[in-house]
Amino acid sequence: KSQSAERVVLQFHYTNWPDHGTLEHPLPILSFVRQSAAANPIGAGLIIVHCSAG
């Protein structure tokens, strides 16, 4: 039998992106990207990004 390894999953939501549009100013999303990247330890793997439609 193989043993399961414990994993920690962090999920971030950026809720200010307008449907069918773009942001008026880039600074809020850039700050969000920096903060979420800082929470991802080195070697933890990739960050996955998708829109609200999936």
N, CA, C and O atoms as a Tripos MOL2 file, in Angstrom:
@<TRIPOS>MOLECULE
protein
  216   215    54     0     0
PROTEIN
NO_CHARGES

@<TRIPOS>ATOM
      1 N           0.8280   -1.1930    0.0000 N.3       1 LYS1
      2 CA          0.0000    0.0000    0.0000 C.3       1 LYS1
      3 C           0.8710    1.2550    0.0000 C.2       1 LYS1
      4 O           1.8900    1.3190    0.6880 O.2       1 LYS1
      5 N           0.4660    2.2220   -0.7590 N.am      2 SER2
      6 CA          1.1860    3.4940   -0.7440 C.3       2 SER2
      7 C           0.6210    4.3740    0.3720 C.2       2 SER2
      8 O          -0.5570    4.2900    0.7190 O.2       2 SER2
      9 N           1.4790    5.2040    0.9140 N.am      3 GLN3
     10 CA          1.0460    6.1040    1.9760 C.3       3 GLN3
     11 C           0.7280    7.4680    1.3870 C.2       3 GLN3
     12 O           1.3910    7.9280    0.4580 O.2       3 GLN3
     13 N          -0.2830    8.1000    1.9320 N.am      4 SER4
     14 CA         -0.6590    9.4360    1.4810 C.3       4 SER4
     15 C           0.1740   10.4780    2.2080 C.2       4 SER4
     16 O           0.3820   10.3920    3.4180 O.2       4 SER4
     17 N           0.6380   11.4430    1.4690 N.am      5 ALA5
     18 CA          1.3800   12.5530    2.0610 C.3       5 ALA5
     19 C           0.4050   13.6910    2.3510 C.2       5 ALA5
     20 O          -0.4990   13.9630    1.5620 O.2       5 ALA5
     21 N           0.5940   14.3370    3.4680 N.am      6 GLU6
     22 CA         -0.2510   15.4750    3.8060 C.3       6 GLU6
     23 C           0.1620   16.6640    2.9520 C.2       6 GLU6
     24 O           1.3490   16.9010    2.7290 O.2       6 GLU6
     25 N          -0.8220   17.4010    2.4830 N.am      7 ARG7
     26 CA         -0.5540   18.5860    1.6620 C.3       7 ARG7
     27 C          -1.3310   19.7680    2.2060 C.2       7 ARG7
     28 O          -2.4250   19.6160    2.7490 O.2       7 ARG7
     29 N          -0.7630   20.9180    2.0550 N.am      8 VAL8
     30 CA         -1.4310   22.1560    2.4390 C.3       8 VAL8
     31 C          -1.8000   22.8750    1.1500 C.2       8 VAL8
     32 O          -0.9470   23.1020    0.2910 O.2       8 VAL8
     33 N          -3.0650   23.2290    1.0180 N.am      9 VAL9
     34 CA         -3.5450   23.9300   -0.1700 C.3       9 VAL9
     35 C          -4.0560   25.3000    0.2640 C.2       9 VAL9
     36 O          -4.8940   25.4100    1.1590 O.2       9 VAL9
     37 N          -3.5430   26.3330   -0.3780 N.am     10 LEU10
     38 CA         -4.0190   27.6900   -0.1300 C.3      10 LEU10
     39 C          -4.8220   28.1360   -1.3380 C.2      10 LEU10
     40 O          -4.4120   27.9190   -2.4780 O.2      10 LEU10
     41 N          -5.9540   28.7530   -1.0950 N.am     11 GLN11
     42 CA         -6.8030   29.2230   -2.1850 C.3      11 GLN11
     43 C          -7.0590   30.7080   -1.9750 C.2      11 GLN11
     44 O          -7.4900   31.1300   -0.9030 O.2      11 GLN11
     45 N          -6.7890   31.4940   -3.0120 N.am     12 PHE12
     46 CA         -6.9810   32.9340   -2.9600 C.3      12 PHE12
     47 C          -8.0350   33.3260   -3.9900 C.2      12 PHE12
     48 O          -8.1020   32.7460   -5.0730 O.2      12 PHE12
     49 N          -8.8470   34.3040   -3.6450 N.am     13 HIS13
     50 CA         -9.8800   34.7990   -4.5610 C.3      13 HIS13
     51 C          -9.6780   36.2990   -4.7620 C.2      13 HIS13
     52 O          -9.6120   37.0570   -3.7940 O.2      13 HIS13
     53 N          -9.5830   36.7190   -6.0100 N.am     14 TYR14
     54 CA         -9.5770   38.1480   -6.3200 C.3      14 TYR14
     55 C         -10.9790   38.4710   -6.8080 C.2      14 TYR14
     56 O         -11.3580   38.0800   -7.9120 O.2      14 TYR14
     57 N         -11.7430   39.1750   -6.0030 N.am     15 THR15
     58 CA        -13.1720   39.3650   -6.2810 C.3      15 THR15
     59 C         -13.5080   40.6960   -6.9490 C.2      15 THR15
     60 O         -14.6820   40.9730   -7.1980 O.2      15 THR15
     61 N         -12.5130   41.5200   -7.2430 N.am     16 ASN16
     62 CA        -12.7980   42.8330   -7.8260 C.3      16 ASN16
     63 C         -12.6120   42.9030   -9.3340 C.2      16 ASN16
     64 O         -12.6010   43.9930   -9.9040 O.2      16 ASN16
     65 N         -12.4640   41.7520   -9.9890 N.am     17 TRP17
     66 CA        -12.3070   41.7680  -11.4440 C.3      17 TRP17
     67 C         -13.6990   41.8780  -12.0680 C.2      17 TRP17
     68 O         -14.5650   41.0570  -11.7660 O.2      17 TRP17
     69 N         -13.9360   42.8690  -12.9300 N.am     18 PRO18
     70 CA        -15.2670   43.0340  -13.5230 C.3      18 PRO18
     71 C         -15.5660   41.9460  -14.5630 C.2      18 PRO18
     72 O         -14.6930   41.5610  -15.3400 O.2      18 PRO18
     73 N         -16.8150   41.4570  -14.5660 N.am     19 ASP19
     74 CA        -17.2230   40.4940  -15.5880 C.3      19 ASP19
     75 C         -17.1390   41.1430  -16.9690 C.2      19 ASP19
     76 O         -17.5570   42.2860  -17.1470 O.2      19 ASP19
     77 N         -16.6110   40.4280  -17.9200 N.am     20 HIS20
     78 CA        -16.5230   40.8780  -19.3180 C.3      20 HIS20
     79 C         -15.7820   42.2040  -19.4430 C.2      20 HIS20
     80 O         -16.1440   43.0410  -20.2700 O.2      20 HIS20
     81 N         -14.7490   42.4020  -18.6320 N.am     21 GLY21
     82 CA        -14.0230   43.6580  -18.7040 C.3      21 GLY21
     83 C         -12.6060   43.5210  -18.1910 C.2      21 GLY21
     84 O         -12.1170   42.4220  -17.9290 O.2      21 GLY21
     85 N         -11.9670   44.6530  -18.0580 N.am     22 THR22
     86 CA        -10.6040   44.7030  -17.5330 C.3      22 THR22
     87 C         -10.5610   45.6910  -16.3770 C.2      22 THR22
     88 O         -11.4680   46.5010  -16.1920 O.2      22 THR22
     89 N          -9.4990   45.6040  -15.6160 N.am     23 LEU23
     90 CA         -9.3370   46.5180  -14.4940 C.3      23 LEU23
     91 C          -8.9820   47.9120  -14.9880 C.2      23 LEU23
     92 O          -8.2800   48.0730  -15.9860 O.2      23 LEU23
     93 N          -9.4740   48.9080  -14.2790 N.am     24 GLU24
     94 CA         -9.1510   50.2830  -14.6360 C.3      24 GLU24
     95 C          -7.7110   50.6260  -14.2440 C.2      24 GLU24
     96 O          -7.0230   51.3620  -14.9510 O.2      24 GLU24
     97 N          -7.2680   50.0800  -13.1050 N.am     25 HIS25
     98 CA         -5.9150   50.3180  -12.6060 C.3      25 HIS25
     99 C          -5.2640   48.9810  -12.2660 C.2      25 HIS25
    100 O          -5.9150   48.1330  -11.6550 O.2      25 HIS25
    101 N          -4.0060   48.7620  -12.6380 N.am     26 PRO26
    102 CA         -3.3620   47.4660  -12.4080 C.3      26 PRO26
    103 C          -2.8160   47.2500  -10.9920 C.2      26 PRO26
    104 O          -2.5400   46.1080  -10.6230 O.2      26 PRO26
    105 N          -2.6540   48.2960  -10.1940 N.am     27 LEU27
    106 CA         -1.9860   48.1440   -8.9010 C.3      27 LEU27
    107 C          -2.6690   47.1530   -7.9520 C.2      27 LEU27
    108 O          -1.9650   46.3810   -7.3010 O.2      27 LEU27
    109 N          -4.0040   47.1320   -7.8400 N.am     28 PRO28
    110 CA         -4.6160   46.1600   -6.9240 C.3      28 PRO28
    111 C          -4.3310   44.7060   -7.3040 C.2      28 PRO28
    112 O          -4.0720   43.8870   -6.4220 O.2      28 PRO28
    113 N          -4.3720   44.3720   -8.5780 N.am     29 ILE29
    114 CA         -4.1200   42.9790   -8.9770 C.3      29 ILE29
    115 C          -2.6350   42.6550   -8.8370 C.2      29 ILE29
    116 O          -2.2890   41.5250   -8.4910 O.2      29 ILE29
    117 N          -1.7560   43.6080   -9.0950 N.am     30 LEU30
    118 CA         -0.3240   43.3680   -8.9070 C.3      30 LEU30
    119 C          -0.0030   43.1040   -7.4370 C.2      30 LEU30
    120 O           0.8200   42.2450   -7.1230 O.2      30 LEU30
    121 N          -0.6440   43.8310   -6.5550 N.am     31 SER31
    122 CA         -0.4710   43.6020   -5.1210 C.3      31 SER31
    123 C          -0.9770   42.2180   -4.7360 C.2      31 SER31
    124 O          -0.3410   41.5210   -3.9460 O.2      31 SER31
    125 N          -2.1120   41.8200   -5.2870 N.am     32 PHE32
    126 CA         -2.6770   40.4940   -5.0250 C.3      32 PHE32
    127 C          -1.7250   39.3940   -5.5030 C.2      32 PHE32
    128 O          -1.5180   38.4040   -4.8020 O.2      32 PHE32
    129 N          -1.1570   39.5630   -6.6730 N.am     33 VAL33
    130 CA         -0.2200   38.5770   -7.2200 C.3      33 VAL33
    131 C           1.0120   38.4750   -6.3230 C.2      33 VAL33
    132 O           1.4720   37.3730   -6.0240 O.2      33 VAL33
    133 N           1.5430   39.6040   -5.8980 N.am     34 ARG34
    134 CA          2.7170   39.5850   -5.0120 C.3      34 ARG34
    135 C           2.4120   38.8790   -3.6950 C.2      34 ARG34
    136 O           3.2120   38.0730   -3.2220 O.2      34 ARG34
    137 N           1.2650   39.1780   -3.1080 N.am     35 GLN35
    138 CA          0.8990   38.5710   -1.8270 C.3      35 GLN35
    139 C           0.6750   37.0730   -1.9560 C.2      35 GLN35
    140 O           1.1130   36.3070   -1.0980 O.2      35 GLN35
    141 N           0.0030   36.6470   -3.0100 N.am     36 SER36
    142 CA         -0.2440   35.2180   -3.1780 C.3      36 SER36
    143 C           1.0510   34.4800   -3.5060 C.2      36 SER36
    144 O           1.2380   33.3480   -3.0580 O.2      36 SER36
    145 N           1.9390   35.0890   -4.2710 N.am     37 ALA37
    146 CA          3.2270   34.4600   -4.5740 C.3      37 ALA37
    147 C           4.0850   34.3590   -3.3120 C.2      37 ALA37
    148 O           4.7990   33.3730   -3.1310 O.2      37 ALA37
    149 N           4.0220   35.3580   -2.4480 N.am     38 ALA38
    150 CA          4.7970   35.3360   -1.2060 C.3      38 ALA38
    151 C           4.3200   34.2280   -0.2670 C.2      38 ALA38
    152 O           5.0980   33.7320    0.5480 O.2      38 ALA38
    153 N           3.0570   33.8400   -0.3740 N.am     39 ALA39
    154 CA          2.5040   32.7820    0.4720 C.3      39 ALA39
    155 C           2.8340   31.3920   -0.0570 C.2      39 ALA39
    156 O           2.5560   30.3970    0.6120 O.2      39 ALA39
    157 N           3.4260   31.3090   -1.2540 N.am     40 ASN40
    158 CA          3.7600   30.0290   -1.8780 C.3      40 ASN40
    159 C           5.2420   29.7320   -1.6370 C.2      40 ASN40
    160 O           6.1020   30.3340   -2.2800 O.2      40 ASN40
    161 N           5.5510   28.8040   -0.7120 N.am     41 PRO41
    162 CA          6.9570   28.5190   -0.4000 C.3      41 PRO41
    163 C           7.7300   27.9890   -1.6110 C.2      41 PRO41
    164 O           7.1470   27.3980   -2.5190 O.2      41 PRO41
    165 N           9.0260   28.2040   -1.6130 N.am     42 ILE42
    166 CA          9.8880   27.6990   -2.6820 C.3      42 ILE42
    167 C           9.7580   26.1810   -2.7450 C.2      42 ILE42
    168 O           9.8360   25.5000   -1.7220 O.2      42 ILE42
    169 N           9.5610   25.6650   -3.9370 N.am     43 GLY43
    170 CA          9.4390   24.2270   -4.1310 C.3      43 GLY43
    171 C           8.0420   23.6790   -3.8910 C.2      43 GLY43
    172 O           7.8260   22.4710   -3.9810 O.2      43 GLY43
    173 N           7.0870   24.5620   -3.5830 N.am     44 ALA44
    174 CA          5.7290   24.0990   -3.2880 C.3      44 ALA44
    175 C           4.9470   23.7570   -4.5470 C.2      44 ALA44
    176 O           3.9330   23.0630   -4.4730 O.2      44 ALA44
    177 N           5.3940   24.2250   -5.6830 N.am     45 GLY45
    178 CA          4.6830   23.9460   -6.9230 C.3      45 GLY45
    179 C           4.1550   25.2150   -7.5600 C.2      45 GLY45
    180 O           4.3930   26.3250   -7.0850 O.2      45 GLY45
    181 N           3.4410   25.0180   -8.6320 N.am     46 LEU46
    182 CA          2.9280   26.1280   -9.4210 C.3      46 LEU46
    183 C           1.6810   26.7400   -8.8050 C.2      46 LEU46
    184 O           0.9860   26.1050   -8.0110 O.2      46 LEU46
    185 N           1.4110   27.9770   -9.1820 N.am     47 ILE47
    186 CA          0.1670   28.6480   -8.8290 C.3      47 ILE47
    187 C          -0.7530   28.5310  -10.0360 C.2      47 ILE47
    188 O          -0.3480   28.8180  -11.1630 O.2      47 ILE47
    189 N          -1.9760   28.1150   -9.8010 N.am     48 ILE48
    190 CA         -2.9570   27.9630  -10.8760 C.3      48 ILE48
    191 C          -3.9090   29.1490  -10.8260 C.2      48 ILE48
    192 O          -4.3840   29.5310   -9.7570 O.2      48 ILE48
    193 N          -4.1840   29.7300  -11.9920 N.am     49 VAL49
    194 CA         -5.0700   30.8910  -12.0950 C.3      49 VAL49
    195 C          -6.1820   30.5610  -13.0750 C.2      49 VAL49
    196 O          -5.9310   30.0020  -14.1420 O.2      49 VAL49
    197 N          -7.4160   30.9090  -12.7120 N.am     50 HIS50
    198 CA         -8.5200   30.7610  -13.6620 C.3      50 HIS50
    199 C          -9.5700   31.8240  -13.4020 C.2      50 HIS50
    200 O          -9.6030   32.4260  -12.3280 O.2      50 HIS50
    201 N         -10.4220   32.0540  -14.3810 N.am     51 CYS51
    202 CA        -11.4520   33.0780  -14.2630 C.3      51 CYS51
    203 C         -12.6510   32.5310  -13.4850 C.2      51 CYS51
    204 O         -12.7050   31.3450  -13.1590 O.2      51 CYS51
    205 N         -13.5990   33.4050  -13.1960 N.am     52 SER52
    206 CA        -14.7660   32.9950  -12.4140 C.3      52 SER52
    207 C         -15.6340   31.9850  -13.1540 C.2      52 SER52
    208 O         -16.4240   31.2750  -12.5310 O.2      52 SER52
    209 N         -15.4960   31.9150  -14.4710 N.am     53 ALA53
    210 CA        -16.2630   30.9400  -15.2470 C.3      53 ALA53
    211 C         -15.6050   29.5620  -15.2260 C.2      53 ALA53
    212 O         -16.1600   28.5970  -15.7500 O.2      53 ALA53
    213 N         -14.4330   29.4740  -14.6250 N.am     54 GLY54
    214 CA        -13.7580   28.1890  -14.4830 C.3      54 GLY54
    215 C         -12.6230   28.0330  -15.4220 C.2      54 GLY54
    216 O         -11.9560   26.9980  -15.4190 O.2      54 GLY54
@<TRIPOS>BOND
     1     1     2 1
     2     2     3 1
     3     3     4 2
     4     3     5 am
     5     5     6 1
     6     6     7 1
     7     7     8 2
     8     7     9 am
     9     9    10 1
    10    10    11 1
    11    11    12 2
    12    11    13 am
    13    13    14 1
    14    14    15 1
    15    15    16 2
    16    15    17 am
    17    17    18 1
    18    18    19 1
    19    19    20 2
    20    19    21 am
    21    21    22 1
    22    22    23 1
    23    23    24 2
    24    23    25 am
    25    25    26 1
    26    26    27 1
    27    27    28 2
    28    27    29 am
    29    29    30 1
    30    30    31 1
    31    31    32 2
    32    31    33 am
    33    33    34 1
    34    34    35 1
    35    35    36 2
    36    35    37 am
    37    37    38 1
    38    38    39 1
    39    39    40 2
    40    39    41 am
    41    41    42 1
    42    42    43 1
    43    43    44 2
    44    43    45 am
    45    45    46 1
    46    46    47 1
    47    47    48 2
    48    47    49 am
    49    49    50 1
    50    50    51 1
    51    51    52 2
    52    51    53 am
    53    53    54 1
    54    54    55 1
    55    55    56 2
    56    55    57 am
    57    57    58 1
    58    58    59 1
    59    59    60 2
    60    59    61 am
    61    61    62 1
    62    62    63 1
    63    63    64 2
    64    63    65 am
    65    65    66 1
    66    66    67 1
    67    67    68 2
    68    67    69 am
    69    69    70 1
    70    70    71 1
    71    71    72 2
    72    71    73 am
    73    73    74 1
    74    74    75 1
    75    75    76 2
    76    75    77 am
    77    77    78 1
    78    78    79 1
    79    79    80 2
    80    79    81 am
    81    81    82 1
    82    82    83 1
    83    83    84 2
    84    83    85 am
    85    85    86 1
    86    86    87 1
    87    87    88 2
    88    87    89 am
    89    89    90 1
    90    90    91 1
    91    91    92 2
    92    91    93 am
    93    93    94 1
    94    94    95 1
    95    95    96 2
    96    95    97 am
    97    97    98 1
    98    98    99 1
    99    99   100 2
   100    99   101 am
   101   101   102 1
   102   102   103 1
   103   103   104 2
   104   103   105 am
   105   105   106 1
   106   106   107 1
   107   107   108 2
   108   107   109 am
   109   109   110 1
   110   110   111 1
   111   111   112 2
   112   111   113 am
   113   113   114 1
   114   114   115 1
   115   115   116 2
   116   115   117 am
   117   117   118 1
   118   118   119 1
   119   119   120 2
   120   119   121 am
   121   121   122 1
   122   122   123 1
   123   123   124 2
   124   123   125 am
   125   125   126 1
   126   126   127 1
   127   127   128 2
   128   127   129 am
   129   129   130 1
   130   130   131 1
   131   131   132 2
   132   131   133 am
   133   133   134 1
   134   134   135 1
   135   135   136 2
   136   135   137 am
   137   137   138 1
   138   138   139 1
   139   139   140 2
   140   139   141 am
   141   141   142 1
   142   142   143 1
   143   143   144 2
   144   143   145 am
   145   145   146 1
   146   146   147 1
   147   147   148 2
   148   147   149 am
   149   149   150 1
   150   150   151 1
   151   151   152 2
   152   151   153 am
   153   153   154 1
   154   154   155 1
   155   155   156 2
   156   155   157 am
   157   157   158 1
   158   158   159 1
   159   159   160 2
   160   159   161 am
   161   161   162 1
   162   162   163 1
   163   163   164 2
   164   163   165 am
   165   165   166 1
   166   166   167 1
   167   167   168 2
   168   167   169 am
   169   169   170 1
   170   170   171 1
   171   171   172 2
   172   171   173 am
   173   173   174 1
   174   174   175 1
   175   175   176 2
   176   175   177 am
   177   177   178 1
   178   178   179 1
   179   179   180 2
   180   179   181 am
   181   181   182 1
   182   182   183 1
   183   183   184 2
   184   183   185 am
   185   185   186 1
   186   186   187 1
   187   187   188 2
   188   187   189 am
   189   189   190 1
   190   190   191 1
   191   191   192 2
   192   191   193 am
   193   193   194 1
   194   194   195 1
   195   195   196 2
   196   195   197 am
   197   197   198 1
   198   198   199 1
   199   199   200 2
   200   199   201 am
   201   201   202 1
   202   202   203 1
   203   203   204 2
   204   203   205 am
   205   205   206 1
   206   206   207 1
   207   207   208 2
   208   207   209 am
   209   209   210 1
   210   210   211 1
   211   211   212 2
   212   211   213 am
   213   213   214 1
   214   214   215 1
   215   215   216 2
@<TRIPOS>SUBSTRUCTURE
     1 LYS1         2 RESIDUE 1 A LYS
     2 SER2         6 RESIDUE 1 A SER
     3 GLN3        10 RESIDUE 1 A GLN
     4 SER4        14 RESIDUE 1 A SER
     5 ALA5        18 RESIDUE 1 A ALA
     6 GLU6        22 RESIDUE 1 A GLU
     7 ARG7        26 RESIDUE 1 A ARG
     8 VAL8        30 RESIDUE 1 A VAL
     9 VAL9        34 RESIDUE 1 A VAL
    10 LEU10       38 RESIDUE 1 A LEU
    11 GLN11       42 RESIDUE 1 A GLN
    12 PHE12       46 RESIDUE 1 A PHE
    13 HIS13       50 RESIDUE 1 A HIS
    14 TYR14       54 RESIDUE 1 A TYR
    15 THR15       58 RESIDUE 1 A THR
    16 ASN16       62 RESIDUE 1 A ASN
    17 TRP17       66 RESIDUE 1 A TRP
    18 PRO18       70 RESIDUE 1 A PRO
    19 ASP19       74 RESIDUE 1 A ASP
    20 HIS20       78 RESIDUE 1 A HIS
    21 GLY21       82 RESIDUE 1 A GLY
    22 THR22       86 RESIDUE 1 A THR
    23 LEU23       90 RESIDUE 1 A LEU
    24 GLU24       94 RESIDUE 1 A GLU
    25 HIS25       98 RESIDUE 1 A HIS
    26 PRO26      102 RESIDUE 1 A PRO
    27 LEU27      106 RESIDUE 1 A LEU
    28 PRO28      110 RESIDUE 1 A PRO
    29 ILE29      114 RESIDUE 1 A ILE
    30 LEU30      118 RESIDUE 1 A LEU
    31 SER31      122 RESIDUE 1 A SER
    32 PHE32      126 RESIDUE 1 A PHE
    33 VAL33      130 RESIDUE 1 A VAL
    34 ARG34      134 RESIDUE 1 A ARG
    35 GLN35      138 RESIDUE 1 A GLN
    36 SER36      142 RESIDUE 1 A SER
    37 ALA37      146 RESIDUE 1 A ALA
    38 ALA38      150 RESIDUE 1 A ALA
    39 ALA39      154 RESIDUE 1 A ALA
    40 ASN40      158 RESIDUE 1 A ASN
    41 PRO41      162 RESIDUE 1 A PRO
    42 ILE42      166 RESIDUE 1 A ILE
    43 GLY43      170 RESIDUE 1 A GLY
    44 ALA44      174 RESIDUE 1 A ALA
    45 GLY45      178 RESIDUE 1 A GLY
    46 LEU46      182 RESIDUE 1 A LEU
    47 ILE47      186 RESIDUE 1 A ILE
    48 ILE48      190 RESIDUE 1 A ILE
    49 VAL49      194 RESIDUE 1 A VAL
    50 HIS50      198 RESIDUE 1 A HIS
    51 CYS51      202 RESIDUE 1 A CYS
    52 SER52      206 RESIDUE 1 A SER
    53 ALA53      210 RESIDUE 1 A ALA
    54 GLY54      214 RESIDUE 1 A GLY
